[in-house]
C-alpha cells in the first residue's frame, strides 16, 4: 500500500466518522451503535497513521517504504504515548 492509498483510506475513515455523527444526531442510529463504530474507526485511523509514519521514516532512512507493513491494531493501540 503506497502513501497515497493510505491517505485515501484515512480520508474515507474520517468521512465515515462525520457521517456517523450526522446519523446519530438525526436519530438514524443509536448512540451505542455510534460509539461502537467510532471505536473501530479510531483504531483503524491509528493503524493507518502509524503505517504512514513508519513508511515515511523508512523512506527518510533510505529504506524501501514498500517493505513496511501495517501492524496489528492490538499492537498500535498498545503504544505508549
Number of C-alpha atoms within 10 A of each C-alpha: 14 12 16 10 12 17 14 11 16 20 13 13 19 15 11 15 18 12 12 21 16 13 15 16 12 10 10 10 14 13 15 10 11 16 14 10 15 18 12 14 17 15 17 19 20 16 22 23 18 16 22 24 13 17 23 17 15 16 13 11 10 9 13 13 20 12 9 17 12 15 14 11 16 10 9 18 15 8 7 5 4
